[in-house]
């Protein structure tokens, strides 16, 4: 069988595994994961994946097996088009912290909301060792709660840049 065909099959199987892993490794994270699933519509199932499959682009965007995903409920400073030097610096801190959380995780679970954003990224919750990474990043001052609209955007700019 040609290498390219094997690679295609591996990618398809990897993507299928991303959304069809039904059990959690222990009881400790079940309550939080159940709450996230309930918030996501009750029928969504999380997928346990290995940390090595996740590429962290920035503090709120990841890629898994080529699929871009946006973490729900948080916003982190921009690194691709920062509005000021302080935002860029904090954006790299958020990215590096998310990389650290994923790399040191015992378990990583992605709960898909079933929606995509305007950039065609899947909207997901990322759980590390049963804890939502958004909550961790917000508690460390590396993320804020995401809210839509121009007023919220100006508030985030003031938060990261001071203007």
C-alpha positions in Angstrom: 0.0 0.0 0.0 1.5 3.4 -0.9 2.7 5.6 1.9 0.3 8.5 0.9 -2.7 6.1 1.2 -1.5 4.9 4.6 -1.0 8.5 5.7 -4.5 9.4 4.6 -6.0 6.5 6.5 -4.1 7.4 9.6 -5.4 11.0 9.4 -9.0 9.9 9.0 -8.6 7.4 11.9 -7.0 10.2 14.0 -9.9 12.6 13.3 -12.4 9.9 14.1 -10.7 9.1 17.4 -10.8 12.8 18.2 -14.6 12.8 18.5 -15.4 9.2 19.6 -13.7 8.3 22.9 -16.6 7.7 25.3 -15.0 7.0 28.7 -13.0 9.1 31.2 -10.0 7.6 32.9 -11.2 8.2 36.5 -14.1 9.6 38.5 -12.4 12.8 39.6 -13.1 14.9 36.5 -16.5 13.5 35.7 -18.5 16.3 37.5 -16.7 19.1 35.7 -16.8 17.3 32.4 -20.5 16.6 32.8 -21.1 20.3 33.5 -19.2 21.3 30.4 -21.1 18.8 28.3 -24.4 20.0 29.8 -23.4 23.6 28.9 -22.5 22.4 25.4 -26.0 20.9 24.8 -25.9 17.8 26.9 -25.3 15.4 24.0 -21.7 16.4 23.2 -19.1 13.8 24.1 -15.5 14.7 24.9 -12.6 13.1 23.2 -9.6 12.0 25.2 -6.5 12.6 23.1 -2.7 12.6 23.7 -1.1 15.9 24.3 1.4 15.3 21.5 -1.5 15.7 19.0 -2.1 19.3 20.1 -0.3 22.2 18.6 -0.9 25.4 20.6 -0.9 28.4 18.3 -1.8 31.0 20.9 -3.5 31.2 24.2 -7.0 30.4 22.8 -6.3 28.6 19.5 -5.0 25.1 19.0 -4.7 22.7 16.1 -5.4 19.0 16.4 -4.5 16.8 13.4 -4.7 19.8 11.1 -8.1 21.0 12.5 -8.0 24.5 13.9 -10.0 25.0 17.2 -10.9 28.0 19.2 -11.2 27.7 23.0 -14.7 28.8 24.1 -15.4 31.4 26.8 -12.0 33.0 27.0 -10.0 35.6 25.1 -6.2 35.9 25.3 -3.9 38.6 24.0 -3.1 38.6 20.3 0.3 37.5 19.1 -0.4 37.7 15.3 -1.6 41.3 15.3 -1.1 42.8 18.7 -2.4 46.3 19.3 0.6 47.1 21.6 3.9 45.6 22.8 2.3 44.7 26.2 -0.4 42.7 24.4 2.2 40.8 22.4 4.3 40.0 25.5 1.2 38.8 27.4 0.0 36.9 24.4 3.3 34.9 24.3 2.9 34.3 28.0 -0.6 32.9 27.5 0.6 30.7 24.6 3.5 29.4 26.6 1.4 28.7 29.6 -1.2 26.8 27.6 1.7 24.8 26.0 2.9 24.0 29.5 -0.5 22.9 30.7 -1.0 20.6 27.7 2.5 19.1 27.8 2.4 18.3 31.5 -1.2 16.9 31.4 -2.1 13.4 32.5 -5.3 13.5 30.5 -6.4 15.9 27.8 -10.1 16.0 26.7 -11.7 18.1 24.0 -15.4 18.8 24.2 -16.8 20.1 20.9 -19.6 22.6 21.0 -20.7 21.6 17.5 -20.2 25.2 16.3 -17.5 27.0 14.3 -16.5 30.6 14.4 -16.2 33.0 11.4 -12.6 31.7 10.8 -14.0 28.2 10.4 -12.4 27.1 13.7 -14.2 24.4 15.8 -15.4 25.9 19.1 -14.3 23.7 21.9 -13.6 23.4 25.6 -10.2 22.0 26.4 -9.9 20.0 29.6 -6.6 19.2 31.2 -6.6 16.7 34.0 -10.4 17.3 34.4 -9.9 21.1 34.7 -10.9 23.6 32.0 -7.8 25.4 30.8 -9.8 28.6 30.3 -10.5 28.8 34.1 -6.7 28.3 34.8 -5.6 31.0 32.3 -8.2 33.5 33.7 -7.1 32.8 37.3 -3.5 33.5 36.3 -4.4 36.8 34.5 -3.5 35.4 31.1 -7.1 35.4 29.7 -10.4 37.2 30.2 -13.9 36.0 29.7 -14.9 36.3 26.1 -17.9 38.5 25.3 -19.0 39.7 21.8 -19.4 43.2 20.6 -17.4 46.4 20.2 -17.6 47.5 23.8 -16.2 44.2 24.9 -13.4 44.5 22.3 -12.5 48.0 23.6 -12.5 46.6 27.2 -10.1 43.8 26.2 -7.8 46.3 24.4 -7.8 48.5 27.6 -7.1 45.4 29.7 -4.1 44.3 27.6 -2.7 47.7 26.4 -4.0 50.3 28.9 -5.8 52.4 26.3 
